[in-house]
């Protein structure tokens, strides 16, 4: 079974939503400096505990607010397209 290994939350106002995730889930945010666009790394817990981390950013041109999940696969050619 393939698992989600990373998520990204796209929102029009990242600074406004961060306190919600911090208060409700205890997530930590660290702004990534030096990239081509604003991006916050999201730490959802201790790295020694099960779970995944992610990112928070603004939608790019033509993209809607929402969430993208990244799933690890050995190769795109090996993925069973029926499931």
Buried (B, 14 or more C-beta within 10 A) or exposed (E): EEEEEBBBBBBEEBEEBBEEBEEEEEBBBEEEEEEEEEBBEBBBBEEEEEEBBBBBBBEEEEEEEEEEEEEEEEEEEEEEEEE
